[in-house]
Amino acid sequence: MAVCASDVPCGKYTQEVFKNAGVTVHPVSEETSVSSVVTKVTLGEADAGVVYTTDVKAAGDKAAGVVIPADQNVTADYPIVALKDAPNKDGANAFISYVLSSAGQKVLKSFGFLPAGK
């Protein structure tokens, strides 16, 4: 199994999932990024890896995901804000409005993201 190193966010989340599941895992590879974990799996250098749903989707038919039970899983949050002194405040606010709109949420969902606020 390949996982992200514990000093990067995906590694921290993975360690939480293992703790929630009550399992001890001895990975064959600890990578510095999610994309490296996906690469190890898709090249056959690891039998499995723990990555975000978005990365499984991005891998297309080269990888298949398995859902982690909700009571063991960890969800990554991605806040969105406009900078207080943004040079283009109107553009920043328009972008945020789009991301939070039904159209923006549909785009994000197509890449595997959960709806805003979930």
MMTF fields as JSON, N, C-alpha, C and O atoms, coordinates in Angstrom:
{
  "mmtfVersion": "1.0.0",
  "mmtfProducer": "UNKNOWN",
  "numBonds": 471,
  "numAtoms": 472,
  "numGroups": 118,
  "numChains": 1,
  "numModels": 1,
  "chainsPerModel": [1],
  "groupsPerChain": [118],
  "chainIdList": ["A"],
  "bondAtomList": [4, 2, 8, 6, 12, 10, 16, 14, 20, 18, 24, 22, 28, 26, 32, 30, 36, 34, 40, 38, 44, 42, 48, 46, 52, 50, 56, 54, 60, 58, 64, 62, 68, 66, 72, 70, 76, 74, 80, 78, 84, 82, 88, 86, 92, 90, 96, 94, 100, 98, 104, 102, 108, 106, 112, 110, 116, 114, 120, 118, 124, 122, 128, 126, 132, 130, 136, 134, 140, 138, 144, 142, 148, 146, 152, 150, 156, 154, 160, 158, 164, 162, 168, 166, 172, 170, 176, 174, 180, 178, 184, 182, 188, 186, 192, 190, 196, 194, 200, 198, 204, 202, 208, 206, 212, 210, 216, 214, 220, 218, 224, 222, 228, 226, 232, 230, 236, 234, 240, 238, 244, 242, 248, 246, 252, 250, 256, 254, 260, 258, 264, 262, 268, 266, 272, 270, 276, 274, 280, 278, 284, 282, 288, 286, 292, 290, 296, 294, 300, 298, 304, 302, 308, 306, 312, 310, 316, 314, 320, 318, 324, 322, 328, 326, 332, 330, 336, 334, 340, 338, 344, 342, 348, 346, 352, 350, 356, 354, 360, 358, 364, 362, 368, 366, 372, 370, 376, 374, 380, 378, 384, 382, 388, 386, 392, 390, 396, 394, 400, 398, 404, 402, 408, 406, 412, 410, 416, 414, 420, 418, 424, 422, 428, 426, 432, 430, 436, 434, 440, 438, 444, 442, 448, 446, 452, 450, 456, 454, 460, 458, 464, 462, 468, 466],
  "bondOrderList": [1, 1, 1, 1, 1, 1, 1, 1, 1, 1, 1, 1, 1, 1, 1, 1, 1, 1, 1, 1, 1, 1, 1, 1, 1, 1, 1, 1, 1, 1, 1, 1, 1, 1, 1, 1, 1, 1, 1, 1, 1, 1, 1, 1, 1, 1, 1, 1, 1, 1, 1, 1, 1, 1, 1, 1, 1, 1, 1, 1, 1, 1, 1, 1, 1, 1, 1, 1, 1, 1, 1, 1, 1, 1, 1, 1, 1, 1, 1, 1, 1, 1, 1, 1, 1, 1, 1, 1, 1, 1, 1, 1, 1, 1, 1, 1, 1, 1, 1, 1, 1, 1, 1, 1, 1, 1, 1, 1, 1, 1, 1, 1, 1, 1, 1, 1, 1],
  "groupList": [{"groupName": "MET", "atomNameList": ["N", "CA", "C", "O"], "elementList": ["N", "C", "C", "O"], "formalChargeList": [0, 0, 0, 0], "bondAtomList": [1, 0, 2, 1, 3, 2], "bondOrderList": [1, 1, 2], "singleLetterCode": "M", "chemCompType": "L-PEPTIDE LINKING"}, {"groupName": "ALA", "atomNameList": ["N", "CA", "C", "O"], "elementList": ["N", "C", "C", "O"], "formalChargeList": [0, 0, 0, 0], "bondAtomList": [1, 0, 2, 1, 3, 2], "bondOrderList": [1, 1, 2], "singleLetterCode": "A", "chemCompType": "L-PEPTIDE LINKING"}, {"groupName": "VAL", "atomNameList": ["N", "CA", "C", "O"], "elementList": ["N", "C", "C", "O"], "formalChargeList": [0, 0, 0, 0], "bondAtomList": [1, 0, 2, 1, 3, 2], "bondOrderList": [1, 1, 2], "singleLetterCode": "V", "chemCompType": "L-PEPTIDE LINKING"}, {"groupName": "CYS", "atomNameList": ["N", "CA", "C", "O"], "elementList": ["N", "C", "C", "O"], "formalChargeList": [0, 0, 0, 0], "bondAtomList": [1, 0, 2, 1, 3, 2], "bondOrderList": [1, 1, 2], "singleLetterCode": "C", "chemCompType": "L-PEPTIDE LINKING"}, {"groupName": "SER", "atomNameList": ["N", "CA", "C", "O"], "elementList": ["N", "C", "C", "O"], "formalChargeList": [0, 0, 0, 0], "bondAtomList": [1, 0, 2, 1, 3, 2], "bondOrderList": [1, 1, 2], "singleLetterCode": "S", "chemCompType": "L-PEPTIDE LINKING"}, {"groupName": "ASP", "atomNameList": ["N", "CA", "C", "O"], "elementList": ["N", "C", "C", "O"], "formalChargeList": [0, 0, 0, 0], "bondAtomList": [1, 0, 2, 1, 3, 2], "bondOrderList": [1, 1, 2], "singleLetterCode": "D", "chemCompType": "L-PEPTIDE LINKING"}, {"groupName": "PRO", "atomNameList": ["N", "CA", "C", "O"], "elementList": ["N", "C", "C", "O"], "formalChargeList": [0, 0, 0, 0], "bondAtomList": [1, 0, 2, 1, 3, 2], "bondOrderList": [1, 1, 2], "singleLetterCode": "P", "chemCompType": "L-PEPTIDE LINKING"}, {"groupName": "GLY", "atomNameList": ["N", "CA", "C", "O"], "elementList": ["N", "C", "C", "O"], "formalChargeList": [0, 0, 0, 0], "bondAtomList": [1, 0, 2, 1, 3, 2], "bondOrderList": [1, 1, 2], "singleLetterCode": "G", "chemCompType": "PEPTIDE LINKING"}, {"groupName": "LYS", "atomNameList": ["N", "CA", "C", "O"], "elementList": ["N", "C", "C", "O"], "formalChargeList": [0, 0, 0, 0], "bondAtomList": [1, 0, 2, 1, 3, 2], "bondOrderList": [1, 1, 2], "singleLetterCode": "K", "chemCompType": "L-PEPTIDE LINKING"}, {"groupName": "TYR", "atomNameList": ["N", "CA", "C", "O"], "elementList": ["N", "C", "C", "O"], "formalChargeList": [0, 0, 0, 0], "bondAtomList": [1, 0, 2, 1, 3, 2], "bondOrderList": [1, 1, 2], "singleLetterCode": "Y", "chemCompType": "L-PEPTIDE LINKING"}, {"groupName": "THR", "atomNameList": ["N", "CA", "C", "O"], "elementList": ["N", "C", "C", "O"], "formalChargeList": [0, 0, 0, 0], "bondAtomList": [1, 0, 2, 1, 3, 2], "bondOrderList": [1, 1, 2], "singleLetterCode": "T", "chemCompType": "L-PEPTIDE LINKING"}, {"groupName": "GLN", "atomNameList": ["N", "CA", "C", "O"], "elementList": ["N", "C", "C", "O"], "formalChargeList": [0, 0, 0, 0], "bondAtomList": [1, 0, 2, 1, 3, 2], "bondOrderList": [1, 1, 2], "singleLetterCode": "Q", "chemCompType": "L-PEPTIDE LINKING"}, {"groupName": "GLU", "atomNameList": ["N", "CA", "C", "O"], "elementList": ["N", "C", "C", "O"], "formalChargeList": [0, 0, 0, 0], "bondAtomList": [1, 0, 2, 1, 3, 2], "bondOrderList": [1, 1, 2], "singleLetterCode": "E", "chemCompType": "L-PEPTIDE LINKING"}, {"groupName": "PHE", "atomNameList": ["N", "CA", "C", "O"], "elementList": ["N", "C", "C", "O"], "formalChargeList": [0, 0, 0, 0], "bondAtomList": [1, 0, 2, 1, 3, 2], "bondOrderList": [1, 1, 2], "singleLetterCode": "F", "chemCompType": "L-PEPTIDE LINKING"}, {"groupName": "ASN", "atomNameList": ["N", "CA", "C", "O"], "elementList": ["N", "C", "C", "O"], "formalChargeList": [0, 0, 0, 0], "bondAtomList": [1, 0, 2, 1, 3, 2], "bondOrderList": [1, 1, 2], "singleLetterCode": "N", "chemCompType": "L-PEPTIDE LINKING"}, {"groupName": "HIS", "atomNameList": ["N", "CA", "C", "O"], "elementList": ["N", "C", "C", "O"], "formalChargeList": [0, 0, 0, 0], "bondAtomList": [1, 0, 2, 1, 3, 2], "bondOrderList": [1, 1, 2], "singleLetterCode": "H", "chemCompType": "L-PEPTIDE LINKING"}, {"groupName": "LEU", "atomNameList": ["N", "CA", "C", "O"], "elementList": ["N", "C", "C", "O"], "formalChargeList": [0, 0, 0, 0], "bondAtomList": [1, 0, 2, 1, 3, 2], "bondOrderList": [1, 1, 2], "singleLetterCode": "L", "chemCompType": "L-PEPTIDE LINKING"}, {"groupName": "ILE", "atomNameList": ["N", "CA", "C", "O"], "elementList": ["N", "C", "C", "O"], "formalChargeList": [0, 0, 0, 0], "bondAtomList": [1, 0, 2, 1, 3, 2], "bondOrderList": [1, 1, 2], "singleLetterCode": "I", "chemCompType": "L-PEPTIDE LINKING"}],
  "groupTypeList": [0, 1, 2, 3, 1, 4, 5, 2, 6, 3, 7, 8, 9, 10, 11, 12, 2, 13, 8, 14, 1, 7, 2, 10, 2, 15, 6, 2, 4, 12, 12, 10, 4, 2, 4, 4, 2, 2, 10, 8, 2, 10, 16, 7, 12, 1, 5, 1, 7, 2, 2, 9, 10, 10, 5, 2, 8, 1, 1, 7, 5, 8, 1, 1, 7, 2, 2, 17, 6, 1, 5, 11, 14, 2, 10, 1, 5, 9, 6, 17, 2, 1, 16, 8, 5, 1, 6, 14, 8, 5, 7, 1, 14, 1, 13, 17, 4, 9, 2, 16, 4, 4, 1, 7, 11, 8, 2, 16, 8, 4, 13, 7, 13, 16, 6, 1, 7, 8],
  "groupIdList": [1, 2, 3, 4, 5, 6, 7, 8, 9, 10, 11, 12, 13, 14, 15, 16, 17, 18, 19, 20, 21, 22, 23, 24, 25, 26, 27, 28, 29, 30, 31, 32, 33, 34, 35, 36, 37, 38, 39, 40, 41, 42, 43, 44, 45, 46, 47, 48, 49, 50, 51, 52, 53, 54, 55, 56, 57, 58, 59, 60, 61, 62, 63, 64, 65, 66, 67, 68, 69, 70, 71, 72, 73, 74, 75, 76, 77, 78, 79, 80, 81, 82, 83, 84, 85, 86, 87, 88, 89, 90, 91, 92, 93, 94, 95, 96, 97, 98, 99, 100, 101, 102, 103, 104, 105, 106, 107, 108, 109, 110, 111, 112, 113, 114, 115, 116, 117, 118],
  "secStructList": [7, 3, 3, 3, 7, 6, 6, 1, 2, 2, 2, 2, 2, 2, 2, 2, 2, 2, 2, 2, 2, 6, 7, 7, 7, 7, 7, 1, 3, 3, 3, 1, 1, 2, 2, 2, 2, 2, 2, 2, 2, 2, 6, 6, 1, 1, 1, 7, 5, 7, 7, 7, 2, 2, 2, 2, 2, 2, 6, 4, 4, 4, 7, 7, 7, 7, 7, 7, 7, 6, 6, 6, 7, 7, 7, 7, 7, 7, 7, 7, 7, 7, 7, 6, 6, 7, 6, 6, 2, 2, 2, 2, 2, 2, 2, 2, 2, 2, 2, 2, 1, 2, 2, 2, 2, 2, 2, 2, 2, 2, 6, 6, 7, 7, 7, 6, 6, 7],
  "xCoordList": [0.844, 0.0, 0.885, 1.922, 0.45, 1.112, 0.202, -1.014, 0.798, 0.054, 0.872, 2.047, 0.236, 0.967, 1.72, 1.264, 2.871, 3.655, 2.831, 1.993, 3.07, 2.248, 2.419, 1.633, 3.417, 3.605, 2.906, 3.063, 2.138, 1.336, -0.139, -0.459, -1.045, -2.459, -3.05, -3.716, -2.823, -3.426, -2.907, -3.629, -1.676, -1.116, -1.747, -2.002, -1.999, -2.659, -4.064, -4.492, -4.788, -6.132, -6.098, -6.933, -5.138, -5.011, -4.772, -5.37, -3.907, -3.644, -4.905, -5.145, -5.712, -6.981, -7.932, -8.597, -7.992, -8.862, -8.426, -9.26, -7.131, -6.634, -6.959, -7.349, -6.799, -7.115, -8.607, -8.992, -9.445, -10.895, -11.309, -12.26, -10.593, -10.905, -10.281, -10.604, -9.392, -8.74, -7.77, -7.636, -7.091, -6.144, -4.747, -4.573, -3.773, -2.385, -1.933, -2.077, -1.393, -0.978, 0.509, 1.007, 1.207, 2.627, 2.792, 2.991, 2.71, 2.776, 4.15, 5.165, 4.16, 5.43, 6.03, 7.206, 5.19, 5.653, 4.915, 3.692, 5.666, 5.078, 5.498, 6.679, 4.515, 4.775, 4.548, 3.872, 5.114, 4.979, 3.745, 3.45, 3.025, 1.821, 0.829, 1.189, -0.414, -1.471, -1.191, -1.372, -0.753, -0.499, 0.573, 0.525, 1.532, 2.552, 1.963, 2.367, 1.015, 0.34, -0.437, -0.36, -1.179, -1.947, -1.009, -1.308, 0.112, 1.077, 1.594, 1.674, 1.946, 2.427, 1.397, 1.746, 0.137, -0.923, -1.141, -1.206, -1.253, -1.562, -0.416, -0.638, 0.816, 1.955, 2.164, 3.041, 1.35, 1.48, 2.591, 2.988, 3.1, 4.163, 3.605, 4.358, 2.29, 1.594, 0.242, -0.369, -0.217, -1.512, -2.685, -3.759, -2.475, -3.548, -2.936, -1.743, -3.761, -3.328, -4.528, -5.666, -4.272, -5.345, -5.19, -4.182, -6.218, -6.201, -7.599, -8.536, -7.722, -9.013, -9.863, -9.332, -11.172, -12.096, -11.779, -11.852, -11.428, -11.127, -9.963, -9.948, -8.994, -7.836, -8.183, -7.627, -9.094, -9.557, -10.274, -10.045, -11.146, -11.875, -10.897, -11.06, -9.889, -8.918, -8.102, -7.624, -7.939, -7.178, -7.958, -7.397, -9.243, -10.066, -10.136, -10.34, -9.966, -10.082, -8.807, -8.729, -7.814, -6.561, -6.659, -5.804, -7.709, -7.864, -9.348, -10.198, -9.638, -11.006, -11.003, -10.099, -12.005, -12.074, -12.953, -13.83, -12.701, -13.511, -13.93, -13.089, -15.206, -15.707, -15.321, -15.504, -14.791, -14.474, -15.756, -16.396, -16.151, -17.379, -17.364, -16.331, -18.501, -18.618, -18.108, -17.517, -18.328, -17.904, -16.389, -15.866, -15.687, -14.238, -13.543, -12.351, -14.295, -13.72, -13.444, -13.951, -12.645, -12.32, -12.587, -12.233, -13.207, -13.508, -12.593, -12.443, -11.985, -11.144, -12.029, -12.891, -11.819, -12.564, -11.692, -10.491, -12.316, -11.628, -12.359, -13.308, -11.93, -12.597, -12.367, -11.388, -13.275, -13.127, -13.455, -14.51, -12.554, -12.742, -12.099, -11.208, -12.563, -11.908, -10.928, -11.22, -9.784, -8.822, -9.391, -10.066, -9.118, -9.609, -9.191, -9.98, -7.963, -7.45, -7.261, -6.304, -8.16, -8.049, -8.01, -8.828, -7.067, -6.99, -8.203, -8.505, -8.893, -10.088, -11.203, -11.606, -11.686, -12.7, -13.957, -14.534, -14.375, -15.581, -15.366, -16.259, -14.191, -13.877, -13.822, -14.317, -13.213, -13.119, -14.518, -14.815, -15.358, -16.714, -17.541, -18.354, -17.338, -18.046, -17.607, -18.433, -16.314, -15.815, -16.413, -16.869, -16.416, -16.986, -18.468, -18.95, -19.178, -20.599, -20.808, -21.724, -19.959, -20.082, -19.794, -20.553, -18.715, -18.356, -19.489, -19.762, -20.147, -21.219, -22.573, -23.52, -22.675, -23.936, -24.193, -23.298, -25.41, -25.72, -24.861, -24.46, -24.573, -23.715, -22.299, -21.702, -21.759, -20.409, -20.325, -19.355, -21.346, -21.372, -21.469, -20.912, -22.174, -22.284, -20.912, -20.556, -20.149, -18.795, -17.93, -17.248, -17.955, -17.147, -17.553, -16.699, -18.86, -19.335, -18.815, -18.508, -18.713, -18.231, -16.789, -16.343, -16.065, -14.682, -14.567, -13.465, -15.705, -15.711, -15.799, -15.71, -15.974, -16.095, -17.505, -18.467, -17.63, -18.924, -19.524, -18.795, -20.831, -21.458, -20.929, -20.495, -20.969, -20.535, -21.312, -22.524, -20.611, -21.262, -21.52, -22.113, -21.094, -21.347, -20.136, -20.157],
  "yCoordList": [-1.177, 0.0, 1.235, 1.283, 2.232, 3.528, 4.541, 4.524, 5.413, 6.482, 7.762, 7.744, 8.858, 10.115, 10.128, 9.559, 10.782, 10.936, 11.699, 12.527, 11.422, 12.003, 13.512, 14.139, 14.109, 15.552, 16.364, 17.584, 15.697, 16.405, 16.136, 15.119, 17.026, 16.868, 15.494, 14.913, 14.966, 13.668, 12.569, 11.616, 12.693, 11.721, 11.836, 10.831, 13.075, 13.294, 12.714, 12.063, 12.954, 12.407, 10.877, 10.227, 10.316, 8.858, 8.265, 7.247, 8.892, 8.401, 8.464, 7.572, 9.513, 9.613, 8.482, 7.896, 8.182, 7.103, 5.774, 5.004, 5.506, 4.249, 4.186, 3.134, 5.308, 5.348, 5.098, 4.316, 5.774, 5.586, 4.145, 3.638, 3.499, 2.113, 1.114, -0.074, 1.598, 0.714, -0.258, -1.398, 0.194, -0.677, -0.072, 1.145, -0.948, -0.531, -0.945, -2.104, -0.007, -0.263, 0.03, 1.021, -0.845, -0.657, -0.474, -1.447, 0.779, 1.02, 0.68, 0.757, 0.306, 0.043, 1.333, 1.389, 2.386, 3.653, 4.8, 4.764, 5.832, 7.062, 8.183, 8.511, 8.763, 9.749, 11.174, 11.39, 12.132, 13.538, 14.204, 15.359, 13.48, 14.058, 12.968, 11.802, 13.368, 12.448, 11.919, 10.732, 12.795, 12.357, 11.277, 10.399, 11.326, 10.282, 8.945, 7.889, 8.996, 7.771, 7.178, 5.976, 8.018, 7.553, 6.945, 5.894, 7.593, 7.088, 5.717, 4.815, 5.545, 4.236, 3.146, 2.047, 3.454, 2.46, 2.197, 1.043, 3.252, 3.06, 2.42, 1.81, 2.554, 1.89, 0.465, -0.254, 0.063, -1.277, -1.41, -2.521, -0.276, -0.3, -0.458, -0.684, -0.338, -0.563, -1.173, -0.828, -2.072, -2.719, -1.797, -1.948, -0.835, 0.071, 1.349, 1.405, 2.359, 3.622, 4.351, 4.085, 5.266, 6.076, 7.48, 8.151, 7.914, 9.231, 9.833, 9.195, 11.049, 11.718, 11.167, 10.683, 11.245, 10.835, 11.558, 10.97, 12.835, 13.623, 13.031, 13.098, 12.454, 11.863, 10.532, 10.19, 9.776, 8.531, 8.878, 8.244, 9.889, 10.305, 10.769, 10.438, 11.531, 12.057, 10.944, 11.106, 9.825, 8.702, 7.947, 7.111, 8.241, 7.602, 6.1, 5.606, 5.376, 3.916, 3.232, 2.003, 4.01, 3.439, 3.064, 2.347, 3.553, 3.272, 3.155, 3.767, 2.371, 2.22, 2.536, 2.123, 3.26, 3.634, 2.708, 2.025, 2.7, 1.969, 2.998, 3.727, 3.058, 4.043, 3.636, 2.486, 4.585, 4.366, 4.636, 5.664, 3.745, 3.964, 5.335, 5.773, 5.987, 7.351, 7.477, 8.497, 6.456, 6.551, 6.41, 6.621, 6.056, 5.934, 6.993, 7.255, 7.587, 8.498, 9.884, 10.242, 10.639, 12.017, 12.846, 12.444, 13.995, 14.87, 16.078, 16.733, 16.37, 17.558, 18.756, 18.683, 19.844, 21.067, 22.033, 22.154, 22.712, 23.695, 25.027, 25.278, 25.883, 27.174, 28.068, 27.902, 29.003, 29.97, 31.341, 31.539, 32.281, 33.652, 34.623, 34.258, 35.846, 36.922, 37.607, 37.796, 37.968, 38.701, 40.059, 40.71, 40.476, 41.756, 42.901, 43.805, 42.855, 43.904, 43.386, 43.758, 42.538, 41.972, 43.098, 44.016, 43.028, 44.076, 44.087, 45.105, 42.943, 42.861, 42.234, 41.094, 43.001, 42.507, 42.016, 40.994, 42.755, 42.357, 41.01, 40.162, 40.812, 39.532, 38.395, 37.297, 38.675, 37.656, 37.257, 36.071, 38.242, 37.952, 37.241, 36.375, 37.599, 36.916, 35.456, 34.567, 35.21, 33.839, 33.035, 31.91, 33.595, 32.904, 32.62, 31.527, 33.595, 33.394, 32.259, 31.452, 32.199, 31.111, 29.757, 28.806, 29.67, 28.394, 27.896, 26.696, 28.8, 28.411, 28.253, 27.758, 28.668, 28.539, 27.088, 26.247, 26.8, 25.427, 25.016, 23.856, 25.939, 25.614, 25.288, 24.315, 26.109, 25.864, 24.567, 23.82, 24.301, 23.068, 21.843, 20.789, 21.989, 20.886, 20.565, 19.397, 21.605, 21.404, 20.705, 19.728, 21.198, 20.584, 19.131, 18.265, 18.872, 17.499, 16.577, 15.414, 17.08, 16.245, 15.796, 14.812, 16.522, 16.16, 15.385, 15.025, 15.129, 14.323, 15.084, 14.485, 16.406, 17.185, 17.077, 16.936, 17.144, 17.162, 18.56, 19.523, 18.686, 20.011, 20.923, 20.451, 22.217, 23.189, 22.983, 22.769, 23.049, 22.919, 21.501, 21.302, 20.505, 19.099, 18.503, 17.336],
  "zCoordList": [0.0, 0.0, 0.0, 0.662, -0.759, -0.788, -0.104, -0.29, 0.679, 1.354, 1.266, 0.898, 1.606, 1.711, 3.036, 4.028, 3.04, 4.267, 5.301, 4.946, 6.56, 7.626, 7.786, 8.497, 7.151, 7.278, 6.185, 6.125, 5.326, 4.323, 4.625, 5.241, 4.206, 4.582, 4.276, 5.132, 3.086, 2.762, 3.69, 3.983, 4.147, 5.088, 6.461, 7.123, 6.89, 8.185, 8.159, 9.112, 7.054, 6.934, 6.925, 7.555, 6.213, 6.133, 7.516, 7.865, 8.303, 9.654, 10.512, 11.326, 10.335, 11.063, 10.669, 11.523, 9.379, 8.901, 9.51, 9.987, 9.496, 10.076, 11.566, 12.073, 12.267, 13.697, 13.917, 14.786, 13.118, 13.235, 12.96, 13.554, 12.064, 11.7, 12.676, 12.646, 13.534, 14.494, 13.848, 14.292, 12.796, 12.101, 12.113, 12.172, 12.057, 11.913, 10.53, 10.14, 9.798, 8.422, 8.3, 8.833, 7.592, 7.326, 5.821, 5.093, 5.351, 3.911, 3.341, 4.034, 2.075, 1.386, 0.863, 0.502, 0.828, 0.277, 0.934, 1.068, 1.349, 1.868, 0.933, 0.824, 0.261, -0.785, -0.288, 0.718, -0.995, -0.611, -1.213, -0.906, -2.069, -2.672, -3.036, -3.2, -3.156, -3.561, -4.964, -5.233, -5.847, -7.226, -7.275, -8.137, -6.37, -6.315, -5.873, -6.361, -4.953, -4.521, -5.697, -5.954, -6.402, -7.559, -8.598, -9.165, -8.847, -9.824, -9.41, -10.244, -8.144, -7.665, -7.94, -8.371, -7.69, -7.888, -9.373, -9.796, -10.16, -11.587, -12.358, -13.404, -11.851, -12.487, -11.971, -12.45, -10.99, -10.438, -9.414, -9.065, -8.929, -7.919, -6.504, -5.557, -6.368, -5.099, -5.436, -6.448, -4.591, -4.818, -4.532, -5.113, -3.631, -3.235, -2.684, -2.383, -2.558, -1.976, -1.418, -1.805, -0.513, 0.054, -0.51, -0.285, -1.254, -1.895, -1.815, -1.336, -2.284, -2.321, -3.47, -4.47, -3.314, -4.377, -5.678, -6.757, -5.571, -6.769, -7.554, -8.783, -6.861, -7.538, -8.186, -9.23, -7.581, -8.199, -9.499, -10.529, -9.447, -10.657, -11.734, -12.908, -11.338, -12.301, -12.953, -14.075, -12.266, -12.814, -13.887, -14.596, -14.003, -15.032, -14.854, -13.745, -15.951, -15.884, -15.398, -15.389, -14.997, -14.482, -13.002, -12.482, -12.324, -10.897, -10.554, -11.2, -9.544, -9.05, -7.562, -6.835, -7.117, -5.717, -4.903, -5.432, -3.628, -2.661, -1.616, -1.087, -1.322, -0.367, 1.05, 1.451, 1.793, 3.205, 3.987, 3.764, 4.897, 5.676, 6.373, 6.879, 6.389, 6.92, 8.354, 8.71, 9.181, 10.576, 10.748, 11.842, 9.675, 9.719, 8.862, 9.024, 7.962, 6.989, 7.569, 8.632, 6.862, 7.199, 5.948, 4.84, 6.13, 5.0, 5.027, 6.058, 3.896, 3.771, 3.454, 2.578, 4.158, 3.905, 3.11, 3.351, 2.166, 1.345, 1.467, 0.724, 2.393, 2.558, 1.331, 0.603, 1.12, 0.035, 0.595, 1.199, 0.394, 0.873, -0.11, -0.878, -0.068, -0.812, 0.136, 1.317, -0.384, 0.434, 0.822, 0.024, 2.034, 2.531, 1.605, 1.329, 1.137, 0.249, -1.17, -1.85, -1.609, -2.961, -3.999, -3.95, -4.932, -5.956, -6.895, -7.517, -6.991, -7.829, -6.992, -7.219, -6.026, -5.09, -5.807, -5.435, -6.838, -7.574, -8.258, -8.258, -8.837, -9.488, -8.48, -8.733, -7.338, -6.287, -5.806, -5.656, -5.569, -5.103, -6.169, -5.848, -7.423, -8.518, -8.594, -8.798, -8.432, -8.462, -7.311, -7.516, -6.115, -4.956, -5.191, -4.896, -5.715, -6.003, -6.991, -6.835, -8.005, -8.986, -8.336, -8.521, -7.585, -6.943, -6.058, -6.017, -5.355, -4.439, -5.125, -4.514, -6.389, -7.124, -7.512, -7.422, -7.94, -8.361, -9.559, -9.654, -10.468, -11.62, -11.17, -11.632, -10.262, -9.746, -8.96, -9.082, -8.152, -7.372, -8.281, -7.976, -9.386, -10.353, -10.954, -11.11, -11.287, -11.821, -10.782, -11.093, -9.557, -8.5, -8.259, -8.071, -8.267, -8.074, -9.173, -8.909, -10.395, -11.499, -11.286, -11.877, -10.441, -10.133, -8.814, -8.398, -8.158, -6.949, -5.65, -4.579, -5.716, -4.491, -3.932, -4.686, -2.61, -1.955, -2.064, -2.3, -1.897, -1.943, -0.839, 0.213, -1.084, -0.087, 1.207, 1.188, 2.319, 3.608, 4.066, 5.126, 3.302, 3.684, 4.349, 4.738]
}
